[in-house]
Structures are given as structure tokens and as C-alpha cells.
Amino acid sequence: MNPVLYLKQLILICLLLQGCSSGKSEDKESQEATEVNISKSVFGALPDGRSADLYTLKNANGMVVKISNYGGTITYWSAPDKEGKYADITLGCDSLQGYLKGVPYFGALIGRYGNRIANGKFTLEGKAYLLAKNNGVNALHGGIKGFDKVLWEATPVDGEEPQLMLKYISADGEEGYPGTLTTEVTYTLLKDNSLKIEYSAATDKATVVNLTNHAYFNLSGDMSREILDHEVSIKADKFLPVNETLIPTGELKSVSGTVFDFNKSTKIGTGINNLKDQQIVYGKGYDHCWVFSDTSKTLKSVAKVYEPASGRLMEVLTTEPAIQFYSGNFLDGTIKGKGGIVYKHRSGLCLETQHYPDSPNQSGFPSTVLKPGERYNTVTVYKFSAN
Ligand code: GLA
């Protein structure tokens, strides 16, 4: 063959081969780029006509978390058992209408002040503020229409670790609280089966802020069962005793020798009905705030929940100083949840990371005051595994 022709043919073959191979990698890239790990669907209509959406986040392991921009509510959260089988481990409703009927904060974002403020009032910078009272004489979880009942502005961010960014601007005076509060919460589903929740807020007037999430967990995946066989550990030497309306007395009490000692992993059922303990009587079980022994503001492991039958383990990490462990004592079988399952007494537990309840009225507690120019920033992670 003519050497020039031979060379030309060789170059042509090379170019063709190159074209194919680069075509292949482009195909792969575009395939990866089109793989969607967050998707959006309509959840339902609010009474004022606005539409609420439901975002589905999934990771490569098959873990799925569904979150609505109504209340920033986690409606579905799957986690693997020891055989690698994923099941929903959180309480909630099948439809938006279920949430609108009124539920005890299933999966919702709580603000602007999580937990109770005594008598629904506090004084800040010499001015008295009267809050909406929605829990007997007290204000609970942000008031009558707290952050759990508002529509958040949502921005989904796709990727291997999908994110849902939520924003809500609470007007000055809303539910009695001072200052326009701009709150941003970002949920991120990580590759290691963690759900990271980042809270951030800024105000234009001094106010108080204590944000959390109120997910109810039943790690058995069977919501018709009680959570009494779940084993809990909390790294806390102290908890906050309360009065009969669940307001902290101000004392930081040692857990040592009480049914509040969860430093060693303990079945919830062991001490929950110990009516000799006045605190159990007041809480109708566990409904108290534990103060972490590690007072650093870094992200640290603070609690674990293990369900022996499924082998599911949940670890809680947070930058917050305390956690409300609520054992679902007010669930009473009057709510039908997902799949028509009746949520009976103690069929779910909450681990709400937070600052101490009633801090605005308790000078001995770490401050929850946020001033203009400052930024509220906290992080909590719920991490799932099985053994
Ligand atoms: C919180 C409170 C409980 C109860 C639940 C909702 O966790 O501490 O007392 O009000 O919310 O039912």
C-alpha cells in the first residue's frame, strides 16, 4: 500500500476510535448527570389555596427521606435493618390533609422556640413579651402557628448527597416574638445513611431562638408496636427536673441512681413506669431535657437508640447543649397514621436536640438570645446503621 495512503487510513482509524471512546465517556457522564437523587411532587393544597410539595431524597444505598415544605416535615424516612432491608422508621401521615387535621408535630421543624416557655412570657432588654399560649398556661414549640405549620420556601439541590434548603421569614411579632426572623434549614442526605440538619437564623431585633426537629422514631419499622424495648443511651450526667406543667425548676440534677441515667444503654421500658419518681409522674414517662456532659459546641455524638429485633441503630450528633427525650406519652390511639396504623401510647420516641426549655426566663441557663448582626447556627445529624 502507498505509505501516504496507509498513514491517512491510520489517522482516520485513530480519530474514529477516539471519537467512539470519547463518545462513550460522554454517555457515561450524561448518564451520571441525569441520575436524579431529589424529586418533587405535589403534596396537597393548604386551606388558603397554596400548594405544598413533597421532596423525595435518596442516596446510592437506597435510603429514602421524604420532606414537605409544609412545616419542613419529614413524612417518610427509611433505614436498613441487620439484613439490609429498608423500612420506614418514622411516624407521620399519608397525606397533607392528615397533617392539617392536627398532629403532635410529627417530623416537623420546630420554631421559633422549641419546647416550653413558662406562662407564655419573657422579658428581653427591659421589654415584656406576651406569647401565644398553646399548652395550658405555657407556650410550646413556637405557639399556635409555629414553624411546623407554615409553608417554607424550598430549593432542592441534586447530587450524590441531595439537599433540601428551606427558608422561612417570620414577621416581627409573630406568635408574640420580637424581630423579623429569617430562618434557613438545610436537610442533607449523606452517603453514610445520615440525615444532616443545619439550622441558621438572623434577626433584625433582639429575640429568642431554639430550633429543632420533632421526628418520632420507631426503629422496629412496625408503628403498631411500642418503643419500650428500644435501648437508649444519652451522654449526660445531668437532666432538668420539671414542675407539673413541665417547666424546668432551674436545677441541673444528677442522673446518678435515677431512672434518668442513660449513660449505659438501657431499655426504655426499664424505668419509664417508675411512679416512685416524681419526675416520671410529671412527665407521664420520659419528657425531659438531658444536659450533655460534653459542653463543647462542636458536632459530637450524644445519643444512640438501638432496636434489638431489627438491629437498627440510630446515632444522634449535635452542636446543641441538650436533648429532649420524649417517649410518646401523649400518643393515645386517637391518630391513624400512615397505612391506617393507629398510633397507640408510646409507639414513637423523639430525640429533639436543643437549648434548655424556658431559657428566656432562667438566668442560670445558657442564653437563647439572638441579636441583630449575630447568626444562629446549629447542626444535628441522625445516623443509621444496623448490627
Ligand atoms: C414535646 C413535648 C411534649 C409533647 C410533645 C408533643 O416533645 O415536650 O410534652 O408536647 O412535644 O405532643
Boltz pocket constraint, residues with backbone or C-beta under 6 A from the ligand:
constraints:
  - pocket:
      binder: B
      contacts: [[A, 104], [A, 105], [A, 115], [A, 140], [A, 246], [A, 287], [A, 324], [A, 326], [A, 330], [A, 350], [A, 352]]
      max_distance: 6.0
